[in-house]
Amino acid sequence: MKAKINAEWDTLRKVAVHSPGIEMYFGLLDPFASLYERSFNMEKAIKEHEILRYILKHEFKIGIISLKEKLLDLADESHVIREKLMDLANAKISYTGDIYEVKYAKYESEKNRDILDSNYYYNSLLLNPTVKLESSVGTRMIQLHVTENEPLSNLYFMRDQQAVTDMGIIVSRMSKPQRMREPEITKFLWECLNIPVTCEVKNPGTFEGGDFIPMDEFALIGVGDRTNMAGVEEILRNGVGYSEVAIVHQPTHPLLPPGKTDYMMNMHLDTYFNVASDGVVVGCDILLKNAEVEIYQREGIGEYNKINKHTNLHDYITSKGFEIIDITTLEYLAYASNFLCVKNGTIISVEVDRLVKDVINNLKKKASVDPETYGDLLKQVKKDYTFLHSEGQFFPHKKEIYQQDIDAYPVNLKNLTGGYGGAHCMTCALKRK
């Protein structure tokens, strides 16, 4: 199979996901350090993910590749793949402490390669454990300390480890240490499935899939905290063939004071902008107008030249003939634009009204600690809430959605979004027609 996507509104045929498991527990031990937005109920989050997968498979007949299940199946079917899985996993397990105990533990691990199940090795990839062994006098008087080093608690956000373009898969290089190991696992899946990789972003480049949106004749790539220009240059050379690529610079919300920013609020392009159909986009207008755009036009294979034109995302996208459905600051913070387009004019969206109180409460906590940065923003989202509540217009239940003939399929993702993303972030679209 070759992964290839021309436009975000083409009918989705194949998607890859990762069902969250034990790694999410470790993420919830410190949500802030794990890049989560807030604490949430893990059991309910896992159930929400099951429902999302059910909707994709049974409501929209989309083929689903589940990262863990597929890798385990392939490892159990193929000795070669299992050996590769074991080698990858064993490279993540380290032993320290008493020389004799370390030597014996390594010996046992190697001796039992054929006994230990594939899931054991997959969990080792997720958790990256260090085993510290200290012995004292007496039978088996061993102090055992197991530390999980940067467990992959964000792996269920399967959009980011790669992007699929008109030329194939681009393997990301994540900007945050908490996520840097994730593309290694997804790349292993593509290799096992014989899906060719077109481009792999290397140091000093960074790139994350949430910053990429294909638009048929052109594409958008966001740059900022997660994706840098070195990553974009690698992609322009080797990863895309669109006639035009617009580089969208991560905007700062104008209600944040000068010199203050919160990059997590709009970490990726798809957190404040998305595509619902071949003529309609959804975005927070105040951010679209603040997002500077550089335009690169294709001159040949791997050759793009920047044109001398200054514009912003709002003006650029309207110049391409798209109508914009504007969303409030509160709605964008509640993942309104982080929907998944499953076919032209049909989207799976977050049920925003289920999230807004959590968003407001989270912002209240920030404002109580740093009122200078978040005070005005808190006032705005409270104002937005009053207006949206009185009008009954929480996304996707907006009159503009119906006027633009967009069929929205809202899903309650109240807990899963606590990790900082919606349906778009949780899915790697592999094939559209």
C-alpha positions as CSV (number, residue, x, y, z in Angstrom):
1,M,0.0,0.0,0.0
2,K,1.2,3.5,-0.8
3,A,0.0,6.3,1.5
4,K,-1.0,9.4,-0.5
5,I,-3.2,12.4,0.1
6,N,-3.9,15.3,-2.2
7,A,-6.6,17.2,-0.3
8,E,-8.0,17.2,3.2
9,W,-11.6,17.0,1.9
10,D,-11.1,13.8,-0.2
11,T,-13.0,10.8,1.2
12,L,-11.0,9.1,4.0
13,R,-10.3,5.4,3.2
14,K,-7.6,4.4,5.6
15,V,-6.5,5.7,9.0
16,A,-4.0,4.7,11.7
17,V,-4.7,5.2,15.4
18,H,-3.2,4.2,18.7
19,S,-5.4,3.1,21.5
20,P,-4.1,4.6,24.8
21,G,-3.0,2.3,27.5
22,I,-0.5,2.1,30.4
23,E,1.5,5.0,29.0
24,M,-1.4,7.3,29.6
25,Y,-1.3,6.5,33.4
26,F,2.3,7.8,33.5
27,G,1.3,10.9,31.6
28,L,-1.4,11.7,34.2
29,L,1.1,11.5,37.0
30,D,2.3,15.0,35.8
31,P,0.0,16.3,33.1
32,F,1.9,19.6,32.7
33,A,5.3,17.8,32.1
34,S,3.6,15.3,29.9
35,L,2.3,18.1,27.6
36,Y,-1.3,17.4,28.7
37,E,-3.7,20.3,29.1
38,R,-5.3,19.0,32.3
39,S,-6.0,15.9,34.4
40,F,-8.8,13.6,33.2
41,N,-10.4,10.2,33.8
42,M,-8.2,7.6,32.1
43,E,-10.9,4.9,32.0
44,K,-13.4,7.2,30.4
45,A,-10.7,8.5,27.9
46,I,-10.0,4.9,26.8
47,K,-13.8,4.3,26.3
48,E,-14.1,7.6,24.3
49,H,-11.3,6.3,22.0
50,E,-13.1,3.0,21.5
51,I,-16.2,5.0,20.5
52,L,-14.3,7.2,18.1
53,R,-12.8,4.1,16.4
54,Y,-16.3,2.5,16.2
55,I,-17.6,5.6,14.5
56,L,-14.8,5.6,12.0
57,K,-15.2,1.9,11.2
58,H,-18.9,1.4,11.3
59,E,-20.5,4.7,10.5
60,F,-18.1,5.8,7.8
61,K,-16.6,2.5,6.7
62,I,-13.0,3.7,7.1
63,G,-10.3,1.1,7.3
64,I,-8.5,1.3,10.7
65,I,-4.9,0.3,11.4
66,S,-4.4,0.2,15.2
67,L,-0.7,0.7,15.9
68,K,-0.3,-1.7,18.8
69,E,-2.6,-4.4,17.6
70,K,-1.2,-4.4,14.1
71,L,2.4,-4.5,15.3
72,L,1.7,-7.3,17.7
73,D,-0.2,-9.3,15.0
74,L,2.6,-8.8,12.5
75,A,5.3,-9.8,15.1
76,D,3.4,-13.0,16.0
77,E,3.0,-13.9,12.3
78,S,6.6,-13.1,11.2
79,H,9.8,-14.2,13.0
80,V,11.7,-11.4,11.2
81,I,9.3,-8.7,12.4
82,R,9.3,-10.1,15.9
83,E,13.1,-10.1,16.0
84,K,13.1,-6.4,14.9
85,L,10.6,-5.6,17.6
86,M,12.7,-7.3,20.2
87,D,15.8,-5.5,19.1
88,L,14.1,-2.1,19.1
89,A,12.6,-2.8,22.6
90,N,15.8,-4.1,24.2
91,A,17.7,-1.0,23.1
92,K,15.2,0.9,25.3
93,I,15.7,-1.2,28.4
94,S,18.7,-0.3,30.5
95,Y,20.1,-1.9,33.7
96,T,22.2,-0.2,36.4
97,G,23.5,-1.0,39.8
98,D,25.1,-4.1,41.3
99,I,27.4,-5.5,38.6
100,Y,26.4,-9.1,39.3
101,E,22.7,-8.4,39.4
102,V,22.9,-6.4,36.2
103,K,24.8,-9.1,34.4
104,Y,22.2,-11.8,35.6
105,A,19.2,-9.6,34.6
106,K,20.6,-9.1,31.1
107,Y,21.4,-12.8,30.8
108,E,17.8,-13.7,31.8
109,S,16.4,-11.1,29.3
110,E,18.4,-12.5,26.4
111,K,17.8,-16.1,27.4
112,N,14.0,-15.6,27.4
113,R,13.6,-13.7,24.2
114,D,11.4,-16.6,22.8
115,I,9.4,-16.9,26.0
116,L,8.4,-13.2,26.5
117,D,5.4,-12.2,24.5
118,S,5.3,-9.4,21.9
119,N,3.3,-7.2,24.1
120,Y,6.1,-7.2,26.7
121,Y,8.4,-5.8,24.0
122,Y,5.9,-3.2,22.8
123,N,5.4,-1.9,26.3
124,S,9.2,-1.6,26.6
125,L,9.1,0.7,23.6
126,L,6.3,2.8,25.2
127,L,7.9,3.1,28.6
128,N,11.6,3.2,28.0
129,P,12.5,1.6,31.4
130,T,15.6,1.8,33.5
131,V,16.0,-1.0,36.0
132,K,18.2,-0.2,39.0
133,L,19.4,-3.2,41.0
134,E,21.1,-3.0,44.4
135,S,21.7,-6.1,46.5
136,S,22.5,-6.6,50.2
137,V,23.3,-9.6,52.4
138,G,20.6,-12.3,52.4
139,T,18.6,-14.4,50.0
140,R,17.3,-12.3,47.1
141,M,17.7,-9.1,49.2
142,I,17.5,-6.9,46.1
143,Q,16.3,-3.4,46.0
144,L,14.5,-3.1,42.6
145,H,13.8,0.4,41.2
146,V,12.1,0.7,37.8
147,T,11.9,4.1,36.2
148,E,10.0,5.0,33.1
149,N,12.0,7.5,31.1
150,E,9.8,9.9,29.1
151,P,7.0,7.3,28.5
152,L,5.1,8.0,25.3
153,S,1.9,9.3,26.9
154,N,1.1,11.4,23.8
155,L,1.3,8.5,21.3
156,Y,-2.5,8.4,20.9
157,F,-2.1,11.8,19.0
158,M,-1.3,9.9,15.9
159,R,-1.4,12.9,13.6
160,D,2.0,14.2,14.6
161,Q,4.6,11.5,14.1
162,Q,4.2,11.8,10.3
163,A,2.2,13.5,7.6
164,V,0.9,12.1,4.3
165,T,1.3,14.3,1.2
166,D,0.8,14.0,-2.5
167,M,4.1,12.1,-2.6
168,G,3.7,9.8,0.4
169,I,4.7,9.7,4.1
170,I,6.9,12.2,5.7
171,V,8.4,11.0,9.0
172,S,8.5,13.7,11.6
173,R,11.2,14.8,14.0
174,M,9.4,16.0,17.1
175,S,10.5,19.1,18.9
176,K,9.8,18.1,22.5
177,P,11.8,15.5,24.3
178,Q,8.6,13.9,25.7
179,R,7.7,12.9,22.1
180,M,10.9,12.5,20.2
181,R,10.8,8.6,20.3
182,E,7.3,8.4,18.8
183,P,8.2,8.5,15.1
184,E,10.6,5.5,15.6
185,I,7.6,3.3,16.5
186,T,5.3,4.6,13.7
187,K,8.1,4.3,11.2
188,F,8.6,0.7,12.2
189,L,4.9,0.1,11.5
190,W,5.2,1.6,8.0
191,E,8.2,-0.6,7.3
192,C,6.3,-3.7,8.5
193,L,3.4,-2.8,6.2
194,N,5.7,-2.1,3.3
195,I,4.4,1.5,3.1
196,P,7.3,3.5,1.6
197,V,8.6,6.6,3.3
198,T,9.1,9.6,1.0
199,C,11.0,11.9,3.4
200,E,12.3,11.8,6.9
201,V,13.0,15.1,8.7
202,K,16.5,15.2,10.3
203,N,18.3,17.3,12.8
204,P,18.3,20.4,12.9
205,G,14.9,20.2,11.3
206,T,11.7,19.7,13.3
207,F,8.3,18.9,12.0
208,E,5.0,17.6,13.4
209,G,2.1,16.3,11.3
210,G,-0.5,18.6,13.0
211,D,1.3,21.5,11.1
212,F,0.5,20.1,7.7
213,I,-2.8,20.5,5.7
214,P,-3.1,19.4,2.0
215,M,-5.4,21.5,-0.1
216,D,-5.2,19.8,-3.6
217,E,-3.2,22.3,-5.7
218,F,-1.5,23.8,-2.7
219,A,-0.6,22.9,0.9
220,L,-0.2,24.7,4.2
221,I,2.7,24.0,6.6
222,G,2.7,25.7,10.0
223,V,6.0,26.8,11.6
224,G,6.6,27.9,15.2
225,D,7.2,26.0,18.4
226,R,6.8,22.5,16.9
227,T,7.9,22.8,13.3
228,N,10.9,24.9,12.2
229,M,12.1,26.3,8.8
230,A,14.9,23.7,8.6
231,G,12.2,21.0,8.7
232,V,10.1,22.8,6.1
233,E,13.1,23.1,3.8
234,E,13.7,19.4,4.0
235,I,10.0,18.8,3.1
236,L,10.1,21.2,0.2
237,R,13.1,19.3,-1.2
238,N,11.9,15.8,-0.7
239,G,8.4,15.5,0.6
240,V,5.8,17.4,-1.5
241,G,4.9,18.1,-5.1
242,Y,2.1,20.6,-4.7
243,S,2.2,23.6,-7.1
244,E,2.3,25.9,-4.1
245,V,3.1,25.7,-0.4
246,A,2.1,28.4,2.0
247,I,4.2,28.6,5.2
248,V,2.0,29.8,8.1
249,H,3.8,31.4,11.0
250,Q,2.4,30.5,14.4
251,P,0.4,33.6,15.6
252,T,0.2,35.0,19.1
253,H,-3.3,35.7,20.4
254,P,-3.6,39.5,20.5
255,L,-5.1,39.3,24.0
256,L,-1.8,38.1,25.4
257,P,0.4,41.1,26.4
258,P,3.5,42.0,24.4
259,G,6.4,39.7,25.2
260,K,4.1,37.0,26.6
261,T,3.1,33.9,24.8
262,D,1.7,30.4,25.4
263,Y,2.7,28.2,22.5
264,M,0.6,25.3,23.7
265,M,-2.6,27.3,23.1
266,N,-2.1,26.9,19.3
267,M,0.8,24.5,19.1
268,H,-0.1,23.2,15.6
269,L,-1.8,24.8,12.6
270,D,-4.8,22.3,13.1
271,T,-5.5,23.7,16.5
272,Y,-6.9,27.0,15.2
273,F,-7.6,26.2,11.5
274,N,-9.0,23.2,9.5
275,V,-10.8,22.3,6.3
276,A,-14.4,21.1,6.2
277,S,-14.9,20.9,2.4
278,D,-13.5,21.9,-0.9
279,G,-14.8,25.4,-0.3
280,V,-15.1,25.9,3.4
281,V,-12.6,26.2,6.2
282,V,-13.0,26.7,9.9
283,G,-10.8,29.0,12.0
284,C,-10.4,31.6,14.7
285,D,-10.5,34.7,12.6
286,I,-8.4,36.8,15.1
287,L,-5.6,34.2,14.8
288,L,-5.9,33.8,11.0
289,K,-5.4,37.5,10.5
290,N,-2.3,37.4,12.8
291,A,-0.7,34.4,11.1
292,E,1.8,35.7,8.6
293,V,2.1,33.6,5.4
294,E,5.1,33.1,3.1
295,I,4.3,31.6,-0.3
296,Y,6.6,29.2,-2.1
297,Q,5.9,28.2,-5.7
298,R,7.1,25.0,-7.3
299,E,9.7,25.4,-10.1
300,G,10.7,21.8,-10.5
301,I,11.2,18.5,-8.6
302,G,12.2,19.5,-5.1
303,E,12.6,23.2,-6.1
304,Y,10.4,25.9,-4.6
305,N,11.0,29.6,-4.8
306,K,9.6,32.1,-2.3
307,I,7.6,34.9,-4.0
308,N,7.7,38.5,-2.8
309,K,4.3,38.8,-1.3
310,H,3.2,39.6,2.2
311,T,-0.1,38.3,3.4
312,N,-1.8,36.5,6.3
313,L,-3.7,33.2,6.5
314,H,-7.1,34.9,6.4
315,D,-6.4,36.8,3.2
316,Y,-4.5,33.9,1.6
317,I,-7.2,31.3,2.1
318,T,-10.0,33.7,1.0
319,S,-7.9,34.5,-2.1
320,K,-8.1,30.8,-2.9
321,G,-11.9,30.9,-3.0
322,F,-12.6,29.5,0.5
323,E,-15.3,30.7,2.8
324,I,-14.3,30.9,6.5
325,I,-16.5,29.9,9.4
326,D,-15.3,32.0,12.2
327,I,-15.1,30.5,15.7
328,T,-14.6,32.3,19.0
329,T,-11.5,32.2,21.1
330,L,-13.4,29.9,23.6
331,E,-14.4,27.5,20.8
332,Y,-10.9,27.2,19.4
333,L,-9.5,26.6,22.8
334,A,-12.1,23.8,23.1
335,Y,-10.8,22.1,19.9
336,A,-13.6,23.2,17.6
337,S,-11.3,23.4,14.6
338,N,-9.6,20.1,15.5
339,F,-12.2,18.0,13.7
340,L,-11.6,15.2,11.2
341,C,-12.9,15.7,7.7
342,V,-14.1,12.2,6.5
343,K,-15.4,13.3,3.2
344,N,-16.2,16.5,1.3
345,G,-18.5,18.5,3.6
346,T,-18.7,15.8,6.4
347,I,-16.7,16.2,9.6
348,I,-16.3,14.3,13.0
349,S,-16.0,17.1,15.5
350,V,-15.6,17.6,19.2
351,E,-18.8,18.3,21.1
352,V,-17.6,21.7,22.2
353,D,-20.3,22.5,24.8
354,R,-19.1,19.5,26.8
355,L,-15.6,21.1,27.1
356,V,-16.0,24.8,27.6
357,K,-16.4,24.8,31.3
358,D,-13.2,22.7,31.7
359,V,-11.4,25.2,29.4
360,I,-12.6,28.2,31.4
361,N,-11.7,26.6,34.7
362,N,-8.2,25.7,33.4
363,L,-7.7,29.3,32.2
364,K,-8.9,30.5,35.6
365,K,-6.1,28.6,37.3
366,K,-3.6,30.1,34.9
367,A,-4.9,33.6,35.5
368,S,-4.8,33.2,39.2
369,V,-1.1,32.4,39.0
370,D,-0.3,34.8,36.1
371,P,-3.1,37.4,35.8
372,E,-0.9,39.7,33.6
373,T,-0.7,37.0,30.9
374,Y,-4.1,35.4,31.1
375,G,-6.4,38.0,32.6
376,D,-7.7,39.6,29.4
377,L,-7.9,36.2,27.7
378,L,-10.1,34.9,30.6
379,K,-12.4,37.9,30.3
380,Q,-12.8,37.1,26.6
381,V,-13.7,33.4,27.0
382,K,-16.2,34.3,29.7
383,K,-17.7,36.8,27.3
384,D,-17.7,34.2,24.5
385,Y,-19.4,31.7,26.8
386,T,-22.2,34.1,27.7
387,F,-22.8,34.8,24.0
388,L,-22.6,31.2,22.8
389,H,-24.8,29.9,25.6
390,S,-27.5,32.6,25.0
391,E,-27.5,31.9,21.2
392,G,-27.2,28.1,21.5
393,Q,-24.3,28.3,19.0
394,F,-21.5,26.1,20.3
395,F,-19.6,24.4,17.5
396,P,-20.6,22.5,15.6
397,H,-24.2,23.6,16.2
398,K,-23.7,26.9,14.5
399,K,-25.9,28.4,11.8
400,E,-22.9,28.9,9.6
401,I,-22.3,25.1,9.6
402,Y,-25.8,24.5,8.2
403,Q,-25.6,27.5,5.8
404,Q,-22.4,26.1,4.3
405,D,-24.0,22.6,4.0
406,I,-21.5,21.0,6.4
407,D,-22.7,17.7,7.9
408,A,-21.1,17.6,11.4
409,Y,-21.0,14.4,13.5
410,P,-20.2,15.6,17.0
411,V,-18.6,13.2,19.5
412,N,-18.0,13.6,23.2
413,L,-14.3,13.6,23.8
414,K,-14.3,15.4,27.1
415,N,-11.5,13.3,28.6
416,L,-9.3,12.5,25.6
417,T,-9.0,16.2,24.8
418,G,-7.4,16.7,28.2
419,G,-4.3,15.5,26.5
420,Y,-4.4,18.6,24.3
421,G,-6.1,17.6,21.0
422,G,-9.2,16.5,19.2
423,A,-10.3,14.0,16.5
424,H,-7.9,15.4,14.0
425,C,-4.9,15.1,16.3
426,M,-5.9,11.5,17.2
427,T,-5.9,10.1,13.7
428,C,-3.2,9.6,11.0
429,A,-5.0,9.8,7.7
430,L,-3.2,7.4,5.3
431,K,-5.3,7.3,2.3
432,R,-8.0,9.5,0.8
433,K,-9.8,9.2,-2.5
